[in-house]
Amino acid sequence: MTGTVDCTKVPGWDNPTLTALEKLGLGPDISHDEYHWASKSVLKVLACPKVEEIESHASSIVHALITKSQSTSKNLVFDGTGFLDWPTQQPVASLPALESFDHSFDAVNTILISSWLKDMPNLRYLKLGGIRLSRGLPFVEWRHIFDAVRDHPSVIGLRPKGLYLEFESIKSVDWTRMTYRGVICQDSSIASERHTLCTDAEGLIDENYSLEKHFYNEMRFKDNHGLRYLMDDWDVGMIETDSEEDDKGSESADTDEESG
């Protein structure tokens, strides 16, 4: 089969309003040729975009669909195959009705998505399934999502309802993946039972304990060696004693220092 494709606009794309949509699920199979398996004869007549182009176009479609249903959508699911790097832009409005968000599709920009999570004030369920960081981001940037969970209205506040987390094999470093499940909430009657430190003397592979220390704001990121180790941001030479200067440092300064 041979042919050419010249499609720059989907007919009728601007017509649907989606203003009554409550569940938005995206599970496409986005073709690619990252590993150069496609036949050269096919590529001559049906060019395959670069991976970065595929990620960008797919993300633009997702942003457009979310914008169309931002006031009513309660359930948002990304679960497909191929390449999708989302989000690629800051949120333009809040998602007040959203209660459940499942991102299990390729890659996530944790710096940007932390802003999106702030604009999901009624979120009760967050799943990240088997995804990686956006290209070029160091593993330590996962902390932006962990910060967003720690500060979310469902976790803290006068009447927090709890935020159920399901982190399923997220790629937190080249040599391992991180998994966590449980309800995070300052109200102990809602929260899942806390994990205790494992038998490892330094707790370097105990993701449950280390994550909860961060989620409940019980330990500075700088001192959470277990969590930093799981994001390739720790080694023996980096352990320091606290100083007066450290105590005066701001959160943003710590972020810059650790990401640099």
MOCORKA-V347636 format. One record per helix or strand of 3 or more residues. SS is the DSSP state (H for helix, E for strand). FROM is the first residue (numbers start at 1). LEN is the number of residues. If there is no record, write none. Layout:
((SS/FROM/LEN) (SS/FROM/LEN))
This chain:
((E/23/4) (H/40/6) (H/51/18) (E/75/4) (E/100/4) (H/110/9) (E/125/5) (H/139/12) (E/163/11) (E/176/9) (H/207/9) (H/221/3) (H/225/5) (H/236/3) (H/244/5) (H/251/9))
